[in-house]
Amino acid sequence: MRHIAIIGSGPAGYYTAEACQKQFGEDVAIDIIDRLPVPFGLVRTGVAPDHQSIKAVSRRYEAVALTDTVRFVGNLVIGRDVSIPELQGLYDAVILATGAPSDRPLGVPGDDLPGVIGSAAFVGWYNGHPDHADLAPRIDERDVVIIGNGNVALDCARILAKTARELEESDVVAHAYDILNKAQPRSITILGRRGPAQIAMTPKELGELGRLERASVHVDPADLPPTSVDEALEPGQRKSLALLRQFAEPSPEKVVAIRFDFFVVSERVEGEGRVERLVLERTRLDAQQQSIGTGERVTMPADLIISCIGYRTPPIPDVPYDEARGRFANEEGRIRPGLYCVGWARRGPSGTIGTNKPDGFLIAEAIAADQPAAAGKQGRAGLDALIAERDLEIVTFRDWQKIDEAEIAQARLGAPREKFVRIADMVKAGRG
């Protein structure tokens, strides 16, 4: 029997488990280990709560999790409860699928002031991630600045601008719903260091801004490129640019104003005791379409700054790390003999949920090539012995199903869906 441990239960982890099942058939036992008591990673805590169709992909992961060859081991922290060298001694292959859940720092003076938060923290807050349950951002009648021109920036702006009625069909966590229901920013400004033709926003998500009940969207016509550039763009980019051109047309003001401000880069955050304003430098594009500073500076009021500029994979003790790229040091997923990585932990934060599927098959094939036969290691039995010896309290997939059932039962008492946001409460619910 070949024994494989996968660290991380998000899309990369489950796609890799599925690939290993297809590669090795019934002659494999796979343990999917996660530090949280609940599976599915960013599908649960990273996907926007009003995008339920995307979250439905978890049904595929459930099908994998309920097979005889796969086991979910939740509430087990690698580096604290068990080490990578210990796991390598027990399993033929250890695969890191931990994603990139940490925010890339804004990296300017003043970015440590209260009121400056990363998108991973903000998205985790409204999605019920235990690490961010106590964030409680100040929103009411304030100027919110969102830095970044990707879909995560749109998610943050959209959730902030939605009415309580619009949020009722989502699974935004109750503590965030309460604040969002009572609070209302007066303005939301989305900043980009380059121009409208260089945004990473997709037209579907961008178009949703134009359908919000209480928010109007504005683009400065002077920021838009001539229509002659459209032919050189990909179809999705052309559609997004067309939407930005629509937002530049005169439209009635609503309660919340969402404004796009292009060609600016953050220089410093200022404030007495907490963020009050953001100092920016105006930029322009060079011949390679990269942004360069112009020396012109502007100051923008900001009571809350959400930085959506990228993510990093947290280091793990005893695993080589690439500081510059914010991921594990690897060659096509190989870290060292018997140790591999997949998904964002391998590539860095790029691609969609589906991008992780071919990644899983790549690593399954690498394991088969590197290890033609199983090494006769203990695998699951050895891990269980360690867990018993250290008196650790793990959570199985059946325990997770009890947590899920309890959340659904609570949601019947009212909208939106109530989620457990304390690890202790999750474990308790899983135990029934």
C-alpha positions in Angstrom: 0.0 0.0 0.0 1.3 3.5 -0.9 0.7 6.1 1.8 0.3 9.8 0.8 -0.2 12.8 3.1 -1.7 16.0 1.6 -1.3 19.1 3.8 -4.2 21.4 3.0 -7.9 20.6 2.2 -8.6 23.3 -0.4 -9.1 22.7 -4.1 -5.4 21.9 -4.7 -5.5 19.3 -2.0 -8.7 17.5 -3.2 -7.8 17.7 -6.9 -4.4 16.1 -6.0 -6.2 13.4 -3.9 -8.4 12.7 -6.9 -5.4 12.5 -9.2 -3.6 10.1 -6.9 -6.6 7.9 -6.8 -6.6 7.7 -10.6 -2.9 7.2 -10.7 -2.6 4.4 -8.1 -6.1 2.9 -7.9 -7.0 1.1 -4.7 -3.4 0.6 -3.8 -3.2 4.0 -2.1 -4.3 5.5 1.3 -4.5 9.3 1.4 -4.7 11.5 4.5 -5.7 15.1 3.8 -4.6 17.1 6.8 -5.7 20.6 7.7 -5.1 22.9 10.6 -8.8 23.9 10.6 -11.6 21.5 11.7 -13.4 22.2 8.4 -12.3 21.3 4.8 -12.3 23.1 1.4 -10.0 26.0 2.1 -10.7 29.1 0.0 -13.9 27.6 -1.3 -15.3 28.1 2.2 -13.3 31.2 3.3 -12.1 32.9 0.1 -14.9 32.7 -2.5 -17.3 35.7 -2.3 -20.3 34.7 -0.2 -22.7 35.9 -2.9 -21.1 33.6 -5.5 -22.8 30.4 -4.4 -22.4 28.7 -7.8 -18.6 28.8 -7.5 -18.9 27.2 -4.0 -20.9 24.3 -5.4 -17.6 22.8 -6.6 -17.2 21.5 -3.0 -19.7 18.8 -3.9 -17.0 17.3 -6.1 -14.5 17.3 -3.2 -17.1 15.7 -1.0 -17.3 12.8 -3.4 -13.5 12.3 -3.2 -13.6 12.7 0.6 -16.2 10.0 1.1 -14.2 7.3 -0.8 -12.5 4.5 1.1 -9.0 5.6 0.1 -9.2 9.2 1.4 -9.5 10.5 5.0 -9.8 14.0 6.3 -7.8 14.9 9.4 -8.8 18.3 10.6 -7.6 20.4 13.6 -4.0 19.2 13.2 -1.3 21.9 12.9 1.8 21.0 10.9 4.9 22.4 12.7 3.2 22.4 16.1 1.3 19.0 16.5 3.5 17.1 14.0 6.5 18.0 11.9 7.3 17.6 8.2 10.2 15.2 9.0 7.9 13.1 11.1 5.3 12.9 8.3 8.0 12.0 5.7 9.0 9.1 8.0 5.5 7.8 7.9 4.3 8.5 4.3 5.8 7.6 0.9 4.9 11.1 -0.3 4.0 14.4 1.6 2.3 17.0 -0.6 2.0 20.6 0.5 -1.3 22.1 -0.7 -1.5 24.9 1.8 -2.3 27.6 -0.7 -1.4 31.3 -0.2 -3.6 32.5 2.7 -1.4 35.3 3.9 -1.6 38.9 2.6 1.3 40.3 0.8 2.3 43.4 2.8 1.4 46.8 1.3 5.0 47.8 2.0 4.8 51.5 2.5 5.4 53.7 5.6 2.3 53.6 7.8 0.9 50.3 6.5 0.8 49.1 10.1 -1.7 51.7 11.3 -5.1 50.4 12.5 -7.5 50.5 9.7 -5.1 49.1 7.1 -6.0 45.5 6.4 -5.3 42.9 3.7 -7.9 41.4 1.5 -7.2 37.9 3.0 -8.2 39.2 6.4 -11.2 41.2 5.1 -12.5 38.3 3.0 -11.8 35.9 5.8 -13.8 38.2 8.2 -17.0 38.2 6.1 -16.6 34.5 5.2 -16.2 33.3 8.8 -12.5 32.3 8.9 -11.6 31.7 12.6 -8.4 33.7 12.2 -10.3 36.9 11.3 -13.6 36.6 13.3 -12.7 39.6 15.5 -11.6 42.0 12.7 -14.7 44.3 13.0 -13.7 46.9 10.4 -15.0 50.5 10.8 -17.3 51.1 7.8 -20.2 53.4 8.7 -20.2 56.7 6.8 -16.5 56.4 6.0 -14.2 56.6 3.0 -13.0 53.2 2.0 -10.0 52.8 -0.2 -9.3 49.5 -2.0 -5.9 49.0 -3.5 -5.8 46.6 -6.4 -7.3 45.9 -9.8 -8.3 42.3 -9.6 -11.5 40.4 -8.9 -10.8 40.3 -5.1 -10.9 44.1 -5.1 -14.3 43.9 -6.8 -15.5 41.3 -4.3 -14.6 43.6 -1.4 -16.2 46.7 -3.0 -19.4 44.7 -3.9 -19.9 43.2 -0.4 -19.4 46.6 1.2 -21.9 48.3 -1.1 -24.7 45.7 -1.0 -27.9 46.2 0.9 -29.1 43.8 3.6 -31.6 42.5 1.1 -28.9 41.8 -1.5 -26.8 40.0 1.1 -29.7 37.7 2.3 -29.1 35.2 -0.5 -25.4 34.9 0.4 -23.7 32.9 3.1 -21.9 35.9 4.6 -21.2 35.1 8.2 -23.6 36.6 10.8 -21.2 38.8 12.6 -20.2 40.5 9.3 -23.8 40.7 8.1 -24.7 42.6 11.3 -22.0 45.2 10.7 -22.6 45.4 6.9 -26.4 45.8 7.5 -26.0 48.7 9.9 -23.0 50.4 8.3 -22.7 52.1 5.0 -19.6 53.7 3.5 -20.1 57.0 1.8 -17.4 56.3 -0.8 -15.4 53.3 -2.1 -12.4 54.1 -4.2 -10.6 51.4 -6.2 -7.0 52.2 -7.0 -4.8 50.8 -9.8 -1.2 51.6 -10.6 -1.8 51.1 -14.3 -4.8 51.9 -16.6 -8.2 50.5 -17.5 -6.7 48.4 -20.3 -4.4 46.6 -17.9 -6.9 45.5 -15.2 -7.2 41.9 -14.1 -10.9 42.1 -13.5 -13.2 39.8 -15.4 -16.3 41.2 -17.1 -18.8 39.1 -15.1 -17.6 40.4 -11.8 -17.1 44.0 -13.1 -20.6 44.0 -14.5 -22.1 43.1 -11.1 -21.0 46.5 -9.8 -23.4 48.2 -12.2 -26.4 46.3 -10.8 -26.0 47.3 -7.1 -29.1 48.8 -5.6 -27.5 51.6 -3.6 -24.2 52.2 -5.3 -23.3 54.2 -8.4 -20.0 53.5 -10.3 -17.8 56.2 -11.8 -14.7 56.3 -14.0 -12.9 59.4 -15.1 -13.2 59.6 -18.9 -9.7 61.0 -19.0 -8.3 57.7 -17.7 -9.7 55.7 -20.6 -7.6 54.8 -23.6 -8.7 55.5 -27.2 -10.9 52.8 -28.7 -8.2 51.9 -31.1 -6.4 49.9 -28.4 -9.4 47.5 -28.1 -8.5 45.3 -31.1 -5.2 44.2 -29.4 -6.9 43.1 -26.2 -8.2 39.6 -25.3 -12.0 39.3 -25.6 -12.5 39.4 -21.8 -10.3 42.5 -21.5 -12.3 44.2 -24.3 -15.6 43.5 -22.4 -14.2 44.8 -19.2 -13.0 48.0 -20.9 -16.4 48.4 -22.5 -18.0 48.3 -19.0 -15.5 50.9 -17.7 -16.5 53.1 -20.6 -20.1 52.7 -19.6 -19.3 53.7 -16.0 -17.6 56.8 -17.4 -20.9 58.0 -18.8 -23.0 60.4 -16.7 -25.3 58.6 -14.3 -27.5 59.4 -11.2 -25.7 59.5 -7.9 -26.7 56.9 -5.4 -26.1 56.6 -1.6 -22.7 54.9 -2.1 -20.2 56.2 -4.7 -17.8 53.6 -6.1 -15.0 55.3 -8.0 -12.1 53.9 -10.0 -8.9 55.9 -9.8 -6.2 54.7 -12.2 -2.5 55.5 -12.6 -1.7 55.9 -8.9 0.6 54.1 -6.6 0.6 54.1 -2.8 3.5 56.1 -1.2 2.6 56.3 2.5 -0.3 55.9 4.9 -0.9 58.8 7.4 -3.0 59.2 10.5 -2.9 59.9 14.2 -3.4 56.6 15.9 -5.2 55.1 12.9 -5.4 55.6 9.2 -6.8 58.9 8.1 -5.4 59.4 4.6 -3.4 57.9 1.8 -0.6 59.7 -0.1 -0.3 58.6 -3.7 2.0 59.2 -6.6 0.6 59.6 -10.1 2.0 57.1 -12.6 2.1 56.7 -16.4 2.8 53.7 -18.7 6.2 53.2 -20.3 6.8 51.6 -23.7 6.4 48.1 -22.1 3.1 49.1 -20.5 4.6 49.2 -17.0 3.8 51.9 -14.5 6.4 54.5 -13.6 6.1 57.4 -11.3 5.6 61.0 -12.5 6.5 62.8 -9.3 3.1 64.2 -8.9 1.5 63.5 -5.5 -2.1 63.5 -4.3 -3.6 62.9 -0.9 -6.9 60.9 -0.5 -9.0 60.6 2.7 -9.2 57.1 3.9 -10.8 55.7 7.0 -10.3 52.1 5.9 -7.8 50.7 3.5 -8.1 47.2 2.1 -5.0 46.0 0.3 -5.7 43.6 -2.5 -2.2 43.3 -4.0 -1.5 39.6 -3.7 -0.9 36.7 -1.3 1.9 34.6 0.1 2.3 31.0 1.3 3.3 30.9 4.9 6.6 29.1 5.6 6.6 25.7 7.3 9.5 24.6 9.5 11.9 22.2 7.7 10.7 23.2 4.3 12.8 25.3 1.9 11.1 28.6 1.1 11.4 31.1 -1.7 11.1 34.5 0.0 11.1 36.5 -3.2 8.1 34.6 -4.7 6.3 33.9 -1.4 6.0 30.2 -2.0 7.9 27.0 -1.3 11.2 26.5 -3.2 10.5 23.8 -5.8 11.3 22.5 -9.2 8.0 21.6 -11.0 6.5 20.7 -7.7 9.4 18.7 -6.3 10.9 20.1 -3.1 13.1 17.2 -2.1 12.8 13.4 -2.3 9.3 12.5 -1.0 8.2 16.1 -0.5 6.1 17.9 -3.1 3.9 21.0 -3.4 0.9 21.9 -5.6 -1.4 24.8 -6.3 -0.5 28.3 -5.1 2.1 26.8 -2.7 3.9 25.6 -5.8 3.2 28.4 -8.4 2.4 31.4 -6.3 -1.0 33.1 -6.2 -2.1 32.8 -9.8 -4.9 31.0 -11.6 -8.4 30.0 -10.7 -9.8 27.1 -8.7 -9.8 24.9 -11.8 -6.2 25.7 -12.5 -5.3 23.4 -9.6 -6.7 20.3 -11.3 -3.8 19.8 -13.8 -1.4 20.7 -11.0 -2.7 17.6 -9.1 -2.1 15.3 -12.0 1.4 16.7 -12.5 2.3 15.8 -9.0 0.6 12.4 -9.0 2.7 11.5 -12.1 5.9 12.8 -10.5 5.3 10.6 -7.5 4.8 7.6 -9.7 8.0 8.4 -11.6 10.1 9.1 -8.5 8.8 6.1 -6.5 7.8 3.1 -8.7 6.9 1.0 -5.7 5.7 1.7 -2.1 8.4 1.8 0.6 6.4 -0.1 3.2 5.9 2.8 5.5 3.3 3.0 8.3 1.2 5.8 6.9 -2.2 6.3 8.5 -1.5 3.9 11.4 1.7 5.7 12.3 0.0 9.1 12.3 -2.8 7.8 14.5 -0.2 6.5 17.0 1.3 10.0 17.1 -2.1 11.6 17.6 -2.9 9.2 20.4 0.5 9.6 22.1 0.2 13.4 22.0 -3.5 13.4 23.1 -4.5 15.5 20.1 -8.1 16.1 19.2 -8.7 15.7 15.5 -11.8 16.2 13.4 -12.8 13.7 10.7 -15.0 14.3 7.6 -18.0 12.9 9.4 -17.4 15.4 12.2 -17.2 18.1 9.5 -20.6 17.0 8.2 -22.1 17.5 11.6 -20.6 21.0 11.7 -22.2 21.7 8.3 -25.6 20.3 9.4 -25.4 22.4 12.5 -24.7 25.6 10.5 -27.6 24.8 8.2 -29.9 24.3 11.1 -28.9 27.7 12.6 -29.4 29.3 9.2 -33.1 28.3 9.3 -33.6 30.7 12.2 -32.9 33.6 9.8 -30.7 34.9 7.0 -27.8 34.8 6.3 -26.3 31.5 7.0 -24.8 31.2 10.5 -21.3 29.8 10.6 -19.1 28.7 13.4 -16.1 31.0 13.6 -14.4 29.7 16.7 -12.3 26.5 16.3 -13.5 25.3 19.7 -17.1 25.7 18.7 -16.5 23.8 15.4 -14.9 20.9 17.2 -17.7 20.8 19.7 -20.3 20.8 17.0 -18.5 18.0 15.2 -18.5 15.9 18.3 -22.3 16.4 18.5 
